[in-house]
């Protein structure tokens, strides 16, 4: 360890002591003690991501990829510290982004090996300033040289991880209205250093997630924040120019990134942190940690300047007595908790697609959505999908037990939506205790007792009838004890008007994005069915269709093929594969080729309840559907105009053949189907109920919002 290393450690310890004393004065002993505990808390190694750290070694010339038409310009300001700069550039070269990019290093007057070495790096745009001007001057110089659509400012004491740049840039497309996106900064040991930050009322900036696990659900989703660190920050070049760049009022450094983010939010743009963009940052390596000397002293001076500039705005920011984990809820009008049995899998079943689109709709309406699966499991890509959408998706081990989690978080929520009667039955007592200001909404998904009753009647089974009656008693009890109940069709609402008079029941049906027009009649062929086989009505439907309808079709159209798609395939369905043109595909991760390739979809359901997502989904893609009356119940469909309906095997087979062979009929059904989805099953169709019931616009004064000290932009 060199003398400089020893001095660095001494300064760091002294700085911690001084910051501790300052924290006691401003935050009090309790909040300060919590900060101390976070500083020294351990993160299990299994919760730390595997990091790429380039091998250290003497410099040798290498090549950086460079595009002449870059989408992103990476600007790296440097002043000495060549070893850090070399590691940063080696990391980019080792795992180059997919997006077209260029790297601009702005040398702010280095006196070490920086210039001699970097002039030997092929593909690098090296710019040496005439004199040292500090971080702000170097960054602004780099921005003036950039030719990319996006500017990405990157400290030289960072090691960007594979995929970091693409994740940053893709965020702008995935979240319209975004002005600035910051990376998730990690310590070299894999702990979280920063997932964006907040600004307190006194102008002090605090890092979110410091010393926590990088995959902690509280910080592992695309999140609105007050500011993102300039250590790894992306912004559209035009926005940066429009905001005047990094303001030299804060020269040479500190608070320029916070000020830029405040300006962006003042113009209605979002400032987001993207946890999929991970960057290792050696905190304090370039500026030090001692606020009494060197460049770091400007942090204290510039806080005063920052407060003077933003005093009216800061008056609406949280004081130090507001817990750090809660303060970003105020960036949203409402905070809504959604609970379901499992994490939704929108590419597996229609109920999951409806739930994910409901969460999207809530977000469009300004709500922050928190999702809690009753099984508390992290469901891989499906949990990650929610987090990429900006949903705060919780899971074990971070959630712990549900009672403890609700005890900690329940006070955040203005509304709680619990899906399915067996989930709501467990949750309702806890919700009433720990989320006392929340409106508790029971989302039936479909009325289970109606589906079970119909299945019992079809089977003629008294035991199933008794089970359906037990489900009825449970569901009606929850309908009566909830503040509001959601059903998916007018049929179910009318049933509850009789079975649960006085209950508040609203229709929130399936929710679908309407894609562009798919391929036409001539580009399609064959027949398809889609549905998960954990759902008993789907098993019955395929057995009935393959046994009673398909042989009649094959007699008249021997070349026709039937594609059966859906997960959890039982042996009895799998045995149909290869028989008389039947192909059982099981689960497919992307339905688009089938929705755009098959000419006709079938929904041969003989019992069930609710609105059938398989029908909506095909209709949204302009794929005509032949269905039973049960399958199109409550869907506002007209036989012959936007669907063909038949129940008997002969009639069903004839309808499929007509839809498959008659181009004029096919085109009429396809157009009518898309109009029906747009009118009744689009996100816009569900917007009124979401606003009134879930966002509580039916109240003169909402019982609660996500705001701590009033919403901010």
Buried (B, 14 or more C-beta within 10 A) or exposed (E): EEEEEEEBEEBBEEBEEBBBEEBEEEBEEEBBBBBEEEEEEEBEEEBBBEBBEBEEEEBEEBEBBBBEEBBBBBBBBBBBBBBBBBBBBBBBBBBBBEBBBBBBBBBBBBEBBBBEBBEEBEBBBBBBBEEBBBBBBBBBBBBEEBEBBBBBBBBBBBBBBBBBBBBBBBBBEBBEEBBBBBBBBBBEEBBBBBBBBBBBBEBBBBBBBBBBBBBBBBBBBBBBBBBBBBBBBBBBBEBBEEBEBBBBBBBBBBBBBBBBBBBBBEEEBBBBBBBBBBBBBBBBBBBBBBBEEEBBBBBEEBBEBBBEBBEEBBEBBBEBEBEBBBBBBBBBBBBBBBBBBBBBBBBBBBBBBBBBBBBBBBBEBBBBBBBBBBEBBBBEEBBBBBBBBBBBBBBBEBBEEBEEBBBBBBBBBBBBBBBBBBBBBBBBEBBBEBBEBBBBBBBBBBBBBBBBBBBBEBEEEEEBBEBBEEBBEBBBBBBEBBBBBBBBBBBBBEBBEEBBEEBBBBBBBBBBEBBEEBBEBEEBBBBBBBBBBEBEBBBBBBBBBBEBBBEBBBEEBEEBBBBBBBBBBEEEBEEBEEEBBBBBBBBBEEBEEBBBBBBBBBBBBBBBBBBBBBBBBBBBBBBBBBBBEBBBBBBBBEEBBBBBBBEEBEBBBBBBBBBBBEEEBBBBBBBBBBBBBBEBBBBEBBBEBBBBBBBBBEEEEBEBBBBBBEBBB
